[in-house]
């Protein structure tokens, strides 16, 4: 009986292979796959509109700010009305992540050089040291050419309040950190109306901010964190076309 059963099972498997496997292969080769099949492949959220950052149920808009840029000119959030821009917090004497972040922003500047409605705002977290003259030298060192890339300095308390409460991007003085200050190395993406936006992850949750410390060239850092400059570039372009 056991031998008969094994033979029967083997026969059934053989018949299944002959009848159904060619159909499956043909279905795949002709890309005749269902929506459920696609869910396990490419992320279906990629083509969705970018998410809005919400805190306590309220859509997060960048609060008013007013500082002085590298040319000693006053710059406010209203100067970015109608523009898509990236915001970051950095300091020119940063010995660790800031140079990496700035190089990534220069890369984006180059990729978007023909986009007149794209800008960048770099807020220094050491405003006492980073005067307009120092910021100007820093901008020239990195070959900043975008006229809407402003390096801003001003009242220290206002800067930290804007970072931690306005953008929810951590920044703090820490004597034990390299350079005496620390921040999280993320970029915030802001749309033309001043709202903080981001794409969704594979689980349908907003990623909120974009990793600014890993370059496209490096692809991944020593901790296994993947670069997000590529997706940031895609999302900037998406916002530039939004509501056109």
CORSUL-V761601 format. One record per backbone hydrogen bond with DSSP energy under -1.0 kcal/mol. NH is the residue of the N-H (numbers start at 1). CO is the residue of the C=O. Records with the same first field share a line. If there is no record, write none. Layout:
BEGIN
NH->CO / CO
END
This chain:
BEGIN
5->1
6->2
7->3
8->4
9->5
10->6
11->7
12->8
13->9
14->10
15->11
16->12
17->13
18->14
19->15
20->16
24->20
25->21
26->22
27->23
28->24
29->25
30->26
31->28
32->27
33->31
38->34
39->35
40->37
41->38
46->43
48->45
51->198
53->196
55->58
58->55
60->53
62->194
67->75
68->153
69->73
72->69
75->67
77->65
79->76
80->77
81->78
82->192
83->80
84->117
85->190
86->119
87->188
88->121
90->123
94->91
101->97
102->98
103->99
104->100
105->101
106->102
107->103
108->104
109->105
110->106
111->107
112->108
113->110
115->112
118->115
119->84
120->148
121->86
122->150
123->88
124->152
125->90
129->126
130->126
131->129
135->131
136->132
137->133
138->134
139->135
140->136
141->137
142->138
143->140
144->139
149->146
150->120
152->122
153->68
159->155
160->156
161->157
162->158
163->159
164->160
165->161
166->161
167->162
169->163
172->182
174->180
177->174
180->177
182->172
184->170
187->210
188->87
190->85
191->195
194->191
196->60
197->189
198->51
201->205
204->201
207->199
209->207
210->187
212->185
219->215
220->218
221->225
224->221
227->219
232->228
233->229
234->230
235->231
236->232
237->233
238->234
239->235
240->236
241->237
244->241
END
